[in-house]
Amino acid sequence: MKKLQTSSIVKTMEAGNNEFSARKIRSKNFDGLMDPIIGFDHFKLTNDVFGAHPHAGMSAISYLFDDSVVYHNLDSIGTNRLITPGSMMWTWAGSGVVHTEFPVPAGGRVHGLQLFVNIAAHNKQHGPQSVYVDREQIPEMSGDGVRVKVVSGSTADVSSPVATPEQLDFLDVFLSSGKSFQHMLHPDWTATIYVISGGLDLQTRAGNSKLVAGDVIAIGLSSEKETLTFNAAADSQFIFLSGQPLNEEIYSSGAMAMSSPAELGKAISDFEEGKMGFITMEEDELKVILPV
C-alpha cells in the first residue's frame, strides 16, 4: 500500500514586461508528483510574443480567465478559433503541429493559464487534434460561498460533458472566506494546486499545508482514494489539476516532448521539412500551409 505523498510548497513570482509576464511552474521542482503535467504558465500578454511555433508529444492547453480579451488560436491542421474568456482550447500535438495565438483586439490583455501535459509514448506518433470547450459547455458547482468550474474531468457529481484527448480533472475554484471544498483524489493519481489569490489550508491524511497566493503544491500516488479538503482563510481562487502519471522519461526541445533522442530528432526534422505544416505572414495576413 502506497501512502499519499506531498511535495514542498513552491513559491512563484511573476516576471516579464507589459508584452508578456508569467508565473512559471515546472514539474522538475515537484519530485514526480506533477506527472503527467510537464508544467504551466499563469500568464498575461498583449502581443503575439512567441509567433508560430511547433508542438509535439504533448498537449498545450489554453484556458482564459473571465477578465481576459479574446485569444485567437490558429494551427497548421486548419483550426481557426477565437478562444473567448472563460473557455479552453486543448491542442493535442501528437506527432506535431504548428500553432500561434494572439490577442483580439491587438494590444488587448490576454489573461490565462497555458498548461503542458505529457502524452503517453505509444500515442506520440498519432496525428494532432484540437478540442475547443466553450464557457457555455463548462458546468459549475455552486452554493454557499463555493463555486467550482469543471473545465475538464469531474468533481463530486459534476462532470464536463466534453470528451478531451486525455483524462484530466481541471477545476477553477472560488471560495469565500471561511468556506470549504472537498475533492476525492483517484487512487494512484497526482494533483497540483496553484493558488491565484487569497489563502488556503489544505487538509489531507498526510498532514496540513497552508498556501497563499502564488504557492504551488503537488500531492498524490496513494494506492487509495484520498479526500482533499480546502479551507479558505480569505476569499480565494485556486486551480486544481489532477491526472494519472505516465512515469515515462521525456526528451525535450522547446515545446516538443518525446520519448527518446531519436524520436526528438525526428520531430525537429519533421518541423524543419514542413511535415507539420507552417504558418507564415503574407501581406500582413497569417497564412496556413498544411503539412506536406
N, C-alpha and C positions, 0 to 999 in steps of 0.2 A: 504494500500500500504506500502510495506516494503522498506526502503531506503538501499542503499549499505552500508555495514559495513566494517570497516578496522581495522586490529589488530595493535598493536605496532610492530615496527621493532625489530626483534630478531637477535642479532649478534652472529655468531658461531665461534668457534675456533677449529682448527684441533688438535687432541690429539691422542697419541698412540706411536708406535715404528715402526721399519723397517718392521716387520712382518704384522702389521695391524695398520692403522691410519685412522681417520674419523672425519668429521664434522657431528654431530648427531642432528637431528631435530625431535621433538616430538610434537604431536598435543595438549598436555596439556598446552602448552605455548601460544595457539592461540585462546582461548575462543570459541571453537567450529567451528571456521572459516576454519579449515583444513578438517573437516569431508567430505567425508568418508576416507580420508587419516589418518592413525594412526601415521605415521612418516616415515622418510627416513634417510639414511646414504650416504654421499658422501665419498667414501672410497678408500683406496689403500691397497693392501695386496700382500704378496709374498709367503704365505703358507696357507694351509687349517687350519686356526686357530680355526674354530668352530666345525669341524668334522661333522659327520652325526647327524642331529637333527630334531625334529618334528615341523611341522606347522599345524595349524587347525583354521578354522573360519576366515581366512584372505587370501589375495593374497600376495605372495612375488615376486616382480618383479626385475629382474637384468638387468640393461641397461649399456652397456660398451661404454666408450668414445673411440675416434679413436686412442689414444696413448696407449691403453691397450694391454696386451697379451691376448691370448685365455683363456676363463674361462670354465672349464669342469663341466657340470651340470649332476648329477646322482640322480635319485629318486626311491622310492620304488614302483612306479607303472610302472617302466620299462623305463622311459625316460633316454636316454643316449645321450647327445647332447653337442657339442662344441659350446659355445657362442663366436662368432667372434667379433672383435672390430666394434663398431657402431651398434650392434644388440641387441635384447632384448629377454629374456626368462620370460614368465609370468606363474608362478606356482600358480594355483588356488587351495588352500589346501582343501577347503570344510571340510568334516568330519575328514580329517587328512592324512598327507603324511610325509614321512621322506626323506630328501634330503641332499646333500652335494655339494659343489662347490670348485674347486681348480684350481690354475694356470697351464697353459701349455705353455712353459716348466716349470718344477718345479723350483721355485725360481724366475720366471719372475714376473713382477709387473702388477697386475690387477688394473685397474682404472675405477671405475664405480659408479653407483647410485643403491642402494638397497632400494626399495620402498615397504612399507607395507600398504595395502588397506583393509579396513573392508569389510566383506561380510554380506549382509542382513540376519537377524536372520532366516528367513524362508528358506534360502538356505544353512545354515551352515552344515547341515547333508547330503548334497549331496556328491557324490563321487568326489575325486580330479581329476584335469585335468591340462595339461600343453600346452601352446601355444608358439611356437618359431616364432619370427619375425626377419628374416634376414635383414641385412642392405640394401640389394637389393630390399626389399619389403617396405622400408620406403621412402615415397615420400618427396620431398623437394620443398619449395617455395623459389626462389632466385631472386636477381636482385638489382642493385644499393646499394650495401653495406648491404643488408639484406639477411640472409639465415636462413630458418626455417626447421628443420627436424620434420616431423609429425610422431612421434614414435607410437602413437595411437590416435584415435579420429580424429579431424579435426580443421582446422582454415581457415577462408575465404572460398575459393572454393577448398581447397586441403584436401583430406581425406585419411586416411590409408585404403588400400584395405583388411586388415586382420581383421576378426572379433575377438574381445577379449571378455573374460568372463564378463567383466563389462564395462560400458561406462566411458571412461576417456580420456580427452584431455591432451596428454603428448607431449610437444613441447620442443625441444632443439634449442635455438635461438641464432644466432650470428649477432651482429650489429656493423657496423663500426662507428667510432666516428662521431657524428652529424646526424646519420640516425635514423629513427623511424619505429616502427612496431605497428600495431593495431590488437587487438583480441576482438571479440564480446563474452562477457560472457553470458551464458544462464541464463534465469530467475531462481531464487532460488538456483543456483549452487554456489559453493565456488571455489576459485582459490588460489593457493600458488605459490609464485615467490621466487626463490632462485638464487642469483647472484653468479656465479662461478668466473668471472673475470670482470674487468672494473668498470663501474658505470652507473646507470640509473636514469632517472627522470620518475616516474610512474604517469601518469595523469588520474584521474577518476572524476566523479561527486562529490565524497566525499572529493576531495582535491588532492594535490600533495605529493608524497613521494620520497625522494632522497635515493637511495640504492647504496651501494658499495659492493665489493667482500666479501662474507661470510654472507651478510644480507639475512634475510628471512622475508617476509610479507605475510599475508593471508587476503583475502577480499571476499565479496560475500553476499549472502542471500537477494539480491534485488529482488523484485517481477517483475522487468522489465529487458529487455536486457540492458547490460551496455557495453559501449565502453571503452576499456582499451588501453591507448596509452603509449608506451615505447620509450623514447628518450635517445639515448646513449650519455653520457658525455665523453666517451672514447671507444675504441674498447672493446666490451663486449660479454660475453656469459652468458646466464641465462637459467634456467629450469622453465617451466610453467606447472603446474599440475592443472586440474580442473575436478570436478565431482559433482554429486548430493548427498547432505548429507543424511545420514540414520537416524540421530537423535535417535540412539539406544545405550543403555548402554553396555559397554564392561567389561567382567571379564577375566583377562589375567594372564597367567603364561608363561614366556619365549616368544616363538613365537606362542602361542595359544591365540586366541581372541574369547571368546564365549559369549553367551547371558545371562547366569545365572551361579551361583556357581555349580549347579548340572551338567549343560552341560560341564563346565570346568572340573569338577571331572571325568566325563565320558571320555573326550578326553585324560586326563592324564592316566586313566586306560587302554584305548584302545591302547595307545602307549606302556605302560609297558607290556601289554599282547600280543603284536605283531600284533594287529589288523590293524595297519598302515603299517606293514612290517618293515624290518630292513635293514641297510647297514653295513656290517661287513668287517674287514680286515682279509683275509686268505692268508697266504704265500705271503705277500707283495702285494696282489691284493684286490681291493674292490669287494665285492660280494653282490648282491641284493637278499634279502629274501623277497618274495612277501607277502602281507597281508594274515593272516590266517582267 
